[in-house]
Amino acid sequence: MTNHTGAMATRSPQSAIALGVLTVLAAAAAVLSIATAPPAAEQQVRVAAGATVGVGSFVMDLEDTVSSRAVGSAPPQVQSSQARVVYQSPDRIAISGAGGSGQVVLVGNLRYEQSPTGRWVRLSSVPGAAQSYAEGVVLVPAKAFTAAEDVTRATRTSSLYSVGSMQAAELDTLLGVYFRVPESVIRSHFFVAQIHKEYMTAQQLTAAAGNQVDTFTIHYSELGTAPAVVIPSISPGP
């Protein structure tokens, strides 16, 4: 039988030192990984937002509410508008206003618009029109939250997360596309994400500039199962 005790007893001082160094390095690596990893809430929002971006299709309902501070004691003026977007990756999009008005369909290079009479009109083709709109407008809010920072979960079991900020490039894009202002003129901003299972299913984006507060409320539904976006039938003109 091998004498393990003897083998341990004859271990050289150098090997003992090496073992001690390895132990210290392993402990330091564990601490470093904890220190450099995003906090849990931040990681949850980033992953859920990425899942929404990559799901392939969804319905996106938006409401934009602008509140303007009035002069004196008059109540603030509030205006709101709604839109629905059906998105199918990578280049099929249908957009409609409140009540289904003002519909637009983008498929690849093709663009179609519905007239007030309900008749569809084909507009001039633009190379990459649908994909450019998807990447430059539709996916911007969800993509921004893949770079979320300073995230706090409302409670341990809540589905709501407040997002204090995000990486500079994503924040600039979000403010420029949706609020149409650079960060330099924003007095304050506040963002909220809602997560259900593996997806981000809602966002609230609020920014204040000058005497206005602008809030976008966004709901994502039919994730991965959105209705097909088809090229509309063009009827001959009168």
Backbone as JSON, one array per atom type, in Angstrom:
{
  "sequence": "MTNHTGAMATRSPQSAIALGVLTVLAAAAAVLSIATAPPAAEQQVRVAAGATVGVGSFVMDLEDTVSSRAVGSAPPQVQSSQARVVYQSPDRIAISGAGGSGQVVLVGNLRYEQSPTGRWVRLSSVPGAAQSYAEGVVLVPAKAFTAAEDVTRATRTSSLYSVGSMQAAELDTLLGVYFRVPESVIRSHFFVAQIHKEYMTAQQLTAAAGNQVDTFTIHYSELGTAPAVVIPSISPGP",
  "N": [[0.85, -1.2, 0.0], [0.53, 2.17, -0.78], [2.25, 4.77, 0.9], [0.66, 7.41, 1.69], [0.8, 9.37, 3.61], [3.48, 9.65, 4.12], [4.32, 10.61, 1.64], [3.1, 13.09, 1.6], [4.37, 14.24, 3.72], [6.92, 14.53, 2.77], [6.77, 16.52, 0.9], [8.1, 19.19, -0.97], [9.31, 22.45, 0.17], [9.09, 24.32, -1.9], [6.97, 23.34, -3.52], [4.87, 23.55, -1.76], [4.71, 26.3, -1.45], [4.07, 26.99, -4.07], [1.53, 25.85, -4.26], [0.16, 27.4, -2.42], [0.28, 29.92, -3.67], [-1.24, 29.4, -5.99], [-3.72, 28.99, -4.81], [-4.26, 31.54, -3.76], [-4.33, 33.01, -6.17], [-6.53, 31.82, -7.43], [-8.59, 32.55, -5.69], [-8.46, 35.32, -5.98], [-9.18, 35.59, -8.66], [-11.83, 34.76, -8.56], [-12.97, 36.78, -6.99], [-12.48, 38.96, -8.67], [-14.08, 38.31, -10.9], [-16.61, 38.56, -9.82], [-16.58, 41.26, -9.18], [-16.37, 42.5, -11.68], [-18.52, 41.61, -13.16], [-21.79, 42.46, -14.41], [-24.25, 43.88, -12.17], [-26.97, 41.91, -10.78], [-29.66, 42.81, -11.42], [-29.17, 44.59, -13.5], [-28.04, 42.88, -15.4], [-30.22, 41.18, -15.87], [-32.07, 42.88, -17.16], [-30.62, 43.58, -19.44], [-30.27, 41.09, -20.74], [-32.96, 40.29, -21.14], [-33.88, 42.37, -22.78], [-32.25, 41.95, -24.99], [-33.25, 39.49, -25.8], [-35.8, 40.21, -26.67], [-35.15, 41.89, -28.82], [-34.02, 39.99, -30.51], [-36.03, 38.16, -31.09], [-37.41, 37.83, -33.45], [-40.03, 38.41, -34.4], [-42.65, 40.71, -33.55], [-45.37, 42.53, -32.01], [-45.65, 45.94, -31.56], [-46.8, 48.34, -29.51], [-47.18, 51.74, -29.2], [-47.38, 54.69, -27.24], [-47.24, 58.11, -27.2], [-46.84, 60.73, -25.06], [-46.98, 64.1, -24.49], [-46.32, 66.62, -22.26], [-46.75, 69.96, -21.65], [-45.48, 72.6, -19.8], [-47.47, 75.12, -18.59], [-47.88, 78.73, -18.64], [-47.93, 80.66, -15.65], [-50.67, 79.9, -13.51], [-52.1, 78.16, -15.03], [-53.27, 74.94, -16.11], [-51.09, 72.25, -17.21], [-50.56, 71.63, -20.72], [-51.55, 68.81, -22.49], [-50.73, 66.43, -24.88], [-51.31, 63.56, -26.88], [-50.42, 60.65, -28.78], [-50.87, 57.64, -30.7], [-49.52, 54.56, -31.94], [-49.17, 51.55, -33.83], [-46.95, 48.93, -34.45], [-46.09, 46.27, -36.49], [-43.67, 43.91, -36.59], [-41.42, 41.99, -38.46], [-38.55, 40.24, -38.58], [-36.03, 40.25, -41.13], [-36.87, 42.52, -42.45], [-39.61, 43.36, -42.74], [-42.33, 45.36, -42.15], [-45.22, 46.74, -40.69], [-47.11, 49.6, -40.16], [-49.39, 51.43, -38.24], [-51.65, 54.07, -37.36], [-53.58, 55.43, -34.6], [-56.54, 53.57, -34.2], [-56.16, 52.25, -36.55], [-55.6, 53.95, -38.63], [-53.85, 55.69, -41.3], [-52.02, 53.76, -42.48], [-48.92, 52.14, -43.19], [-46.78, 50.1, -45.11], [-43.77, 48.37, -45.19], [-41.62, 46.48, -47.05], [-38.74, 44.94, -47.59], [-37.24, 46.63, -50.18], [-39.52, 47.9, -50.88], [-42.29, 50.18, -50.57], [-45.41, 51.04, -49.21], [-48.44, 52.89, -48.94], [-51.49, 53.65, -47.33], [-54.23, 55.36, -48.51], [-56.49, 58.04, -47.39], [-58.96, 57.18, -48.32], [-58.81, 54.5, -48.17], [-57.55, 53.14, -50.16], [-54.68, 51.49, -51.4], [-51.44, 52.7, -52.12], [-48.57, 52.48, -54.05], [-45.4, 53.55, -53.16], [-42.35, 55.23, -54.17], [-39.55, 53.06, -54.57], [-37.03, 52.37, -52.13], [-33.75, 51.54, -51.58], [-33.15, 49.03, -49.19], [-35.07, 50.03, -47.42], [-36.96, 49.0, -45.49], [-35.39, 47.47, -43.68], [-33.6, 49.4, -42.79], [-35.36, 51.12, -41.45], [-36.26, 49.42, -39.48], [-33.9, 48.89, -37.96], [-33.12, 51.48, -37.39], [-35.22, 52.72, -36.09], [-37.48, 51.08, -35.08], [-36.27, 49.01, -33.5], [-34.67, 50.42, -31.79], [-35.38, 51.33, -29.04], [-35.47, 48.88, -27.53], [-32.92, 47.83, -28.1], [-31.36, 49.78, -26.88], [-31.7, 49.22, -24.19], [-30.23, 46.92, -23.92], [-27.85, 47.81, -23.17], [-28.17, 48.74, -20.65], [-27.66, 50.59, -17.61], [-27.02, 51.23, -14.12], [-29.26, 49.97, -12.82], [-32.23, 49.22, -11.07], [-34.23, 46.97, -9.31], [-37.68, 46.99, -8.62], [-38.88, 45.54, -6.43], [-37.9, 42.45, -4.84], [-39.41, 40.48, -6.09], [-40.65, 41.8, -8.13], [-41.68, 42.7, -11.48], [-40.81, 44.97, -12.59], [-38.28, 47.29, -13.5], [-36.16, 49.96, -12.81], [-34.27, 52.0, -14.91], [-31.43, 53.69, -14.74], [-29.56, 54.78, -16.52], [-27.69, 54.33, -19.56], [-25.21, 52.91, -21.76], [-23.18, 55.36, -23.41], [-23.33, 55.67, -26.27], [-25.67, 54.27, -26.98], [-27.56, 55.68, -25.48], [-27.42, 58.23, -26.64], [-28.37, 57.62, -29.22], [-31.0, 56.73, -28.68], [-32.19, 59.05, -27.5], [-31.89, 60.84, -29.61], [-33.38, 59.67, -31.74], [-35.99, 59.14, -30.73], [-36.7, 61.27, -28.99], [-35.69, 63.38, -30.3], [-33.68, 65.17, -29.6], [-30.43, 66.23, -28.45], [-28.45, 64.8, -25.78], [-27.42, 66.86, -24.29], [-29.32, 68.88, -23.97], [-31.24, 67.82, -22.39], [-33.0, 67.94, -19.42], [-33.61, 66.02, -17.51], [-33.91, 62.44, -17.33], [-35.74, 59.36, -17.35], [-36.14, 55.92, -17.15], [-37.98, 52.86, -17.56], [-38.26, 49.35, -17.35], [-40.15, 46.42, -18.1], [-40.26, 43.03, -17.34], [-41.12, 39.83, -18.46], [-41.04, 36.49, -17.98], [-38.6, 35.37, -20.2], [-38.41, 37.66, -21.69], [-38.29, 41.22, -22.4], [-41.13, 43.04, -21.98], [-42.31, 45.5, -21.87], [-41.73, 49.05, -21.94], [-41.0, 52.23, -20.48], [-40.25, 55.43, -21.39], [-38.98, 58.42, -20.45], [-38.32, 61.84, -20.8], [-37.2, 65.11, -20.01], [-37.15, 68.34, -21.27], [-36.5, 71.73, -21.61], [-39.61, 73.31, -21.33], [-41.11, 71.03, -21.48], [-42.27, 67.69, -20.94], [-41.74, 64.54, -22.1], [-43.1, 61.43, -22.74], [-42.76, 58.1, -23.67], [-44.65, 55.23, -23.9], [-44.29, 51.86, -24.25], [-45.38, 48.76, -25.43], [-44.71, 45.36, -25.89], [-45.89, 42.62, -27.68], [-47.15, 39.36, -28.69], [-44.75, 38.02, -29.14], [-42.52, 36.57, -31.24], [-44.63, 35.43, -32.57], [-46.01, 37.16, -34.19], [-48.46, 38.58, -36.45], [-48.39, 37.93, -40.01], [-46.65, 40.12, -42.21], [-47.72, 41.38, -45.11], [-47.51, 42.14, -48.61], [-49.57, 44.7, -49.72], [-52.58, 44.57, -51.73], [-52.77, 46.22, -54.77], [-55.12, 48.21, -56.08], [-56.49, 49.15, -59.27], [-56.46, 52.56, -60.3], [-59.1, 55.1, -60.4]],
  "CA": [[0.0, 0.0, 0.0], [1.32, 3.4, -0.86], [2.22, 5.57, 2.12], [0.31, 8.78, 1.31], [1.24, 10.28, 4.66], [4.9, 9.91, 3.89], [4.47, 11.45, 0.46], [2.73, 14.45, 1.97], [5.37, 14.76, 4.64], [8.16, 14.85, 2.07], [6.55, 17.57, -0.1], [9.13, 20.23, -0.86], [8.8, 23.78, 0.5], [8.73, 25.03, -3.12], [5.65, 22.92, -3.96], [3.9, 24.1, -0.83], [4.56, 27.72, -1.79], [3.35, 27.06, -5.33], [0.13, 25.56, -3.99], [-0.4, 28.57, -1.76], [0.13, 30.96, -4.67], [-2.37, 29.03, -6.82], [-4.94, 29.22, -4.03], [-4.48, 32.98, -3.72], [-4.72, 33.45, -7.5], [-7.9, 31.37, -7.7], [-9.49, 33.39, -4.91], [-8.47, 36.65, -6.59], [-9.94, 35.51, -9.9], [-13.24, 34.69, -8.2], [-13.36, 38.12, -6.56], [-12.47, 39.81, -9.85], [-15.24, 38.01, -11.74], [-17.78, 39.14, -9.16], [-16.48, 42.71, -9.23], [-16.52, 43.01, -13.04], [-19.8, 41.18, -13.73], [-22.87, 43.41, -14.14], [-25.16, 43.5, -11.09], [-28.02, 40.99, -11.23], [-30.78, 43.51, -12.06], [-28.68, 45.12, -14.78], [-27.9, 41.75, -16.31], [-31.56, 40.69, -16.23], [-32.65, 43.79, -18.15], [-29.84, 43.47, -20.69], [-30.56, 39.81, -21.39], [-34.35, 40.29, -21.59], [-33.97, 43.28, -23.92], [-31.63, 41.26, -26.12], [-34.17, 38.44, -26.26], [-36.86, 40.88, -27.42], [-34.57, 42.31, -30.1], [-33.72, 38.84, -31.36], [-37.11, 37.17, -31.13], [-37.8, 37.58, -34.83], [-41.25, 39.15, -34.74], [-43.45, 41.16, -32.4], [-46.25, 43.69, -32.17], [-45.16, 47.01, -30.7], [-47.78, 49.42, -29.34], [-46.55, 52.92, -28.64], [-48.14, 55.9, -26.93], [-46.35, 59.24, -26.93], [-47.56, 61.77, -24.33], [-46.15, 65.29, -24.27], [-46.92, 67.57, -21.32], [-46.06, 71.25, -21.72], [-45.77, 73.44, -18.64], [-48.12, 76.38, -18.99], [-47.47, 79.95, -17.93], [-48.79, 81.0, -14.52], [-51.36, 78.82, -12.8], [-52.88, 77.35, -15.97], [-52.84, 73.53, -16.1], [-50.23, 71.92, -18.35], [-51.2, 71.13, -21.92], [-51.13, 67.42, -22.72], [-51.07, 65.87, -26.17], [-50.86, 62.17, -26.99], [-50.65, 59.96, -30.05], [-50.62, 56.2, -30.6], [-49.16, 53.85, -33.16], [-48.91, 50.11, -33.7], [-45.97, 48.43, -35.41], [-45.9, 44.83, -36.59], [-42.3, 43.75, -37.08], [-40.91, 40.66, -38.77], [-37.14, 40.35, -38.95], [-35.3, 41.49, -40.87], [-37.26, 43.68, -43.28], [-41.05, 43.47, -43.0], [-42.89, 46.22, -41.11], [-46.51, 47.39, -40.94], [-47.3, 50.67, -39.18], [-50.71, 52.05, -38.3], [-51.93, 55.02, -36.3], [-54.7, 55.08, -33.73], [-57.72, 53.12, -34.91], [-55.81, 51.65, -37.84], [-55.48, 54.97, -39.66], [-52.52, 56.03, -41.77], [-51.18, 52.57, -42.52], [-47.77, 52.07, -44.08], [-46.15, 48.79, -45.14], [-42.42, 48.34, -45.74], [-41.14, 45.12, -47.28], [-37.51, 45.06, -48.35], [-37.09, 47.95, -50.79], [-40.83, 48.38, -51.3], [-43.03, 51.0, -49.61], [-46.83, 51.21, -49.57], [-49.18, 53.76, -48.03], [-52.93, 53.6, -47.53], [-54.81, 56.7, -48.6], [-57.67, 58.21, -46.53], [-60.11, 56.45, -48.87], [-58.59, 53.07, -47.98], [-56.85, 52.58, -51.31], [-53.25, 51.39, -51.22], [-50.62, 53.34, -53.14], [-47.16, 52.11, -53.97], [-44.49, 54.69, -53.2], [-41.09, 54.92, -54.83], [-38.72, 52.12, -53.83], [-35.81, 52.88, -51.51], [-32.93, 50.38, -51.21], [-33.02, 48.76, -47.76], [-35.96, 50.9, -46.65], [-37.56, 48.34, -44.33], [-34.37, 47.1, -42.7], [-33.09, 50.64, -42.2], [-36.35, 51.61, -40.49], [-36.25, 48.49, -38.34], [-32.71, 49.09, -37.14], [-32.97, 52.88, -37.01], [-36.36, 53.24, -35.33], [-38.28, 50.08, -34.35], [-35.48, 48.25, -32.52], [-33.82, 51.31, -31.0], [-35.61, 51.31, -27.58], [-35.05, 47.6, -26.93], [-31.46, 47.74, -28.19], [-30.77, 50.68, -25.88], [-31.73, 48.57, -22.88], [-29.18, 45.9, -23.84], [-26.7, 48.49, -22.59], [-28.69, 49.42, -19.46], [-26.77, 50.78, -16.46], [-27.66, 51.78, -12.91], [-30.59, 49.35, -12.83], [-32.76, 48.84, -9.76], [-35.49, 46.25, -9.36], [-38.61, 47.61, -7.67], [-38.81, 44.65, -5.27], [-37.25, 41.2, -5.22], [-40.29, 39.68, -6.96], [-41.32, 42.67, -9.09], [-41.29, 42.59, -12.89], [-40.44, 46.32, -13.02], [-36.9, 47.68, -13.24], [-35.83, 51.32, -13.21], [-32.99, 52.06, -15.61], [-30.93, 55.04, -14.53], [-28.9, 55.27, -17.72], [-27.18, 53.28, -20.44], [-23.95, 53.31, -22.38], [-23.35, 56.67, -24.04], [-23.75, 55.6, -27.67], [-27.07, 53.86, -27.02], [-28.38, 56.78, -24.95], [-27.48, 59.28, -27.67], [-29.24, 57.17, -30.3], [-32.37, 56.73, -28.18], [-32.66, 60.43, -27.35], [-31.95, 61.47, -30.92], [-34.42, 59.09, -32.59], [-37.34, 59.23, -30.16], [-36.99, 62.59, -28.41], [-35.18, 64.33, -31.29], [-32.83, 66.18, -28.97], [-29.21, 65.67, -27.89], [-28.46, 64.68, -24.32], [-27.0, 68.13, -23.68], [-30.46, 69.75, -23.66], [-32.17, 67.08, -21.53], [-32.89, 68.27, -18.0], [-33.61, 64.76, -16.76], [-34.55, 61.33, -18.04], [-36.08, 58.24, -16.48], [-36.56, 54.8, -17.96], [-38.47, 51.69, -16.83], [-38.44, 48.12, -18.14], [-40.94, 45.34, -17.5], [-39.8, 41.74, -17.83], [-41.99, 38.68, -18.24], [-40.27, 35.31, -18.39], [-37.28, 35.72, -20.72], [-38.47, 38.83, -22.57], [-38.74, 42.53, -21.96], [-42.44, 43.17, -22.58], [-42.78, 46.89, -21.86], [-40.78, 50.09, -21.58], [-41.46, 53.6, -20.36], [-39.12, 56.31, -21.64], [-39.38, 59.79, -20.11], [-37.25, 62.84, -20.84], [-37.66, 66.49, -19.83], [-36.31, 69.35, -21.9], [-37.23, 73.01, -21.65], [-40.85, 73.29, -20.54], [-41.86, 69.86, -21.87], [-41.93, 66.34, -20.5], [-42.17, 63.63, -23.16], [-43.09, 60.04, -22.26], [-43.16, 57.02, -24.56], [-45.0, 53.96, -23.27], [-44.17, 50.85, -25.3], [-45.73, 47.38, -25.06], [-44.37, 44.33, -26.88], [-46.75, 41.44, -27.55], [-47.05, 38.36, -29.75], [-43.31, 37.85, -29.36], [-42.26, 35.37, -32.01], [-45.85, 34.93, -33.21], [-46.72, 38.31, -34.76], [-49.1, 38.27, -37.74], [-47.55, 38.13, -41.18], [-46.69, 41.39, -42.92], [-47.83, 41.03, -46.52], [-47.61, 43.25, -49.57], [-50.99, 44.95, -49.98], [-53.07, 44.54, -53.11], [-52.92, 47.54, -55.37], [-56.25, 48.25, -57.01], [-56.31, 50.17, -60.29], [-57.06, 53.86, -59.99], [-60.35, 55.41, -61.1]],
  "C": [[0.88, 1.25, 0.0], [1.16, 4.21, 0.41], [1.96, 7.02, 1.74], [0.8, 9.78, 2.33], [2.7, 10.64, 4.47], [5.13, 10.81, 2.72], [4.14, 12.89, 0.77], [3.8, 15.08, 2.83], [6.63, 15.18, 3.93], [7.96, 15.9, 0.98], [7.53, 18.71, 0.12], [8.51, 21.56, -0.46], [8.35, 24.55, -0.74], [7.32, 24.65, -3.59], [4.57, 23.46, -3.05], [3.64, 25.57, -1.12], [3.75, 27.88, -3.07], [1.86, 26.82, -5.12], [-0.55, 26.75, -3.33], [-0.65, 29.71, -2.74], [-1.08, 30.68, -5.56], [-3.69, 29.29, -6.1], [-5.29, 30.7, -3.99], [-4.97, 33.49, -5.07], [-6.15, 33.05, -7.82], [-8.91, 32.22, -6.95], [-9.6, 34.78, -5.51], [-9.28, 36.66, -7.87], [-11.43, 35.48, -9.62], [-13.76, 36.06, -7.79], [-13.46, 39.05, -7.75], [-13.68, 39.57, -10.72], [-16.51, 38.58, -11.14], [-17.78, 40.65, -9.32], [-16.76, 43.25, -10.63], [-17.83, 42.59, -13.7], [-20.87, 42.23, -13.45], [-23.72, 42.95, -12.96], [-26.34, 42.7, -11.64], [-29.15, 41.7, -11.98], [-30.37, 44.05, -13.42], [-28.57, 44.01, -15.81], [-29.25, 41.22, -16.77], [-32.2, 41.57, -17.3], [-31.92, 43.65, -19.48], [-30.2, 42.19, -21.45], [-31.99, 39.79, -21.93], [-34.55, 41.22, -22.78], [-33.36, 42.64, -25.16], [-32.52, 40.17, -26.69], [-35.31, 39.05, -27.08], [-36.35, 41.33, -28.79], [-34.43, 41.13, -31.05], [-34.84, 37.85, -31.56], [-37.61, 36.89, -32.55], [-39.05, 38.29, -35.28], [-41.95, 39.58, -33.46], [-44.4, 42.26, -32.87], [-45.83, 44.72, -31.12], [-46.2, 48.13, -30.66], [-47.12, 50.57, -28.6], [-47.57, 54.0, -28.35], [-47.14, 56.99, -26.55], [-47.18, 60.35, -26.29], [-46.61, 62.92, -24.03], [-46.93, 66.25, -23.37], [-46.09, 68.84, -21.33], [-46.47, 72.1, -20.52], [-46.31, 74.78, -19.1], [-47.6, 77.54, -18.16], [-48.45, 80.22, -16.79], [-49.41, 79.77, -13.9], [-52.18, 77.93, -13.72], [-52.37, 75.9, -15.94], [-51.97, 73.24, -17.32], [-51.05, 71.39, -19.53], [-50.64, 69.74, -22.23], [-51.63, 66.97, -24.09], [-50.55, 64.43, -26.24], [-51.19, 61.62, -28.37], [-50.26, 58.5, -29.87], [-50.24, 55.64, -31.97], [-48.95, 52.38, -32.83], [-47.96, 49.69, -34.81], [-45.95, 46.91, -35.34], [-44.56, 44.61, -37.27], [-41.98, 42.28, -37.3], [-39.48, 40.83, -39.29], [-36.89, 39.68, -40.29], [-35.92, 42.72, -41.53], [-38.73, 43.67, -43.69], [-41.69, 44.22, -41.84], [-44.23, 46.76, -41.58], [-46.75, 48.38, -39.81], [-48.7, 51.24, -39.35], [-50.88, 53.01, -37.13], [-53.1, 54.56, -35.46], [-55.92, 54.68, -34.56], [-57.44, 52.55, -36.28], [-55.64, 52.66, -38.96], [-54.03, 55.14, -40.1], [-51.58, 54.86, -41.87], [-50.08, 52.68, -43.57], [-47.19, 50.67, -43.98], [-44.79, 48.92, -45.83], [-41.99, 46.89, -45.86], [-39.9, 45.21, -48.16], [-37.32, 46.47, -48.86], [-38.42, 48.63, -51.06], [-41.53, 49.15, -50.18], [-44.45, 51.22, -50.13], [-47.49, 52.08, -48.51], [-50.66, 53.68, -48.36], [-53.5, 55.02, -47.49], [-56.01, 56.82, -47.66], [-58.9, 57.46, -47.03], [-59.96, 54.94, -48.7], [-57.84, 52.41, -49.11], [-55.35, 52.6, -51.05], [-52.52, 51.98, -52.42], [-49.18, 52.87, -52.95], [-46.3, 53.35, -54.12], [-43.2, 54.28, -53.92], [-40.25, 54.0, -53.95], [-37.47, 52.81, -53.3], [-34.97, 51.68, -51.09], [-32.79, 50.23, -49.69], [-33.95, 49.53, -46.88], [-36.46, 50.22, -45.37], [-36.51, 48.01, -43.27], [-33.78, 48.33, -42.03], [-34.05, 51.19, -41.15], [-36.39, 50.71, -39.25], [-35.09, 48.79, -37.4], [-32.6, 50.51, -36.62], [-34.09, 53.45, -36.19], [-36.99, 52.15, -34.45], [-37.49, 49.42, -33.23], [-34.68, 49.12, -31.56], [-34.12, 51.25, -29.5], [-35.14, 50.01, -26.92], [-33.54, 47.44, -26.98], [-30.78, 48.61, -27.14], [-30.69, 50.01, -24.52], [-30.79, 47.37, -22.79], [-27.9, 46.49, -23.29], [-27.11, 49.24, -21.32], [-27.64, 49.48, -18.35], [-27.57, 51.37, -15.31], [-29.11, 51.29, -12.81], [-30.98, 48.94, -11.41], [-34.08, 48.12, -9.95], [-36.41, 46.79, -8.28], [-38.67, 46.84, -6.36], [-38.19, 43.34, -5.75], [-38.08, 40.39, -6.2], [-40.97, 40.51, -8.04], [-40.82, 42.4, -10.51], [-40.82, 43.93, -13.44], [-39.02, 46.66, -12.58], [-36.72, 49.13, -13.67], [-34.42, 51.32, -13.79], [-32.48, 53.49, -15.53], [-30.28, 55.63, -15.76], [-28.51, 54.08, -18.58], [-25.89, 53.78, -21.06], [-24.18, 54.49, -23.32], [-23.87, 56.59, -25.47], [-25.22, 55.23, -27.79], [-27.99, 54.97, -26.51], [-28.51, 57.89, -25.98], [-28.43, 58.89, -28.79], [-30.7, 57.22, -29.87], [-32.94, 58.14, -28.09], [-32.81, 61.11, -28.71], [-33.1, 60.98, -31.77], [-35.81, 59.36, -32.02], [-37.66, 60.62, -29.61], [-36.47, 63.72, -29.29], [-34.38, 65.48, -30.68], [-31.55, 65.5, -28.49], [-29.28, 65.63, -26.37], [-28.15, 66.01, -23.63], [-28.17, 69.03, -23.3], [-31.49, 69.06, -22.77], [-31.94, 67.48, -20.08], [-32.82, 67.03, -17.14], [-34.23, 63.69, -17.64], [-34.74, 60.18, -17.06], [-36.65, 57.12, -17.33], [-36.99, 53.63, -17.08], [-38.61, 50.53, -17.81], [-39.33, 47.17, -17.37], [-40.51, 44.04, -18.16], [-40.8, 40.66, -17.47], [-41.3, 37.46, -18.84], [-38.94, 35.77, -18.96], [-37.26, 37.0, -21.52], [-38.75, 40.12, -21.81], [-40.05, 42.81, -22.7], [-42.99, 44.59, -22.57], [-41.63, 47.81, -21.47], [-41.53, 51.4, -21.38], [-40.23, 54.5, -20.44], [-39.57, 57.74, -21.41], [-38.16, 60.7, -20.15], [-37.87, 64.23, -20.73], [-36.65, 67.43, -20.46], [-37.1, 70.63, -22.01], [-38.45, 72.94, -20.77], [-41.71, 72.07, -20.86], [-41.33, 68.59, -21.22], [-42.55, 65.38, -21.5], [-42.03, 62.2, -22.66], [-43.58, 59.1, -23.35], [-43.46, 55.78, -23.71], [-45.08, 52.92, -24.38], [-44.52, 49.48, -24.73], [-45.38, 46.46, -26.22], [-45.25, 43.11, -26.63], [-46.53, 40.52, -28.75], [-45.58, 38.14, -30.16], [-43.06, 36.51, -30.04], [-43.45, 34.84, -32.77], [-46.66, 36.07, -33.84], [-47.34, 37.94, -36.09], [-48.18, 38.61, -38.9], [-47.73, 39.54, -41.74], [-46.65, 41.08, -44.41], [-47.91, 42.28, -47.38], [-49.07, 43.48, -49.9], [-51.33, 44.88, -51.46], [-53.26, 45.96, -53.6], [-54.06, 47.49, -56.37], [-56.02, 49.34, -58.04], [-57.03, 51.46, -59.92], [-58.33, 54.09, -60.77], [-60.09, 55.89, -62.52]]
}
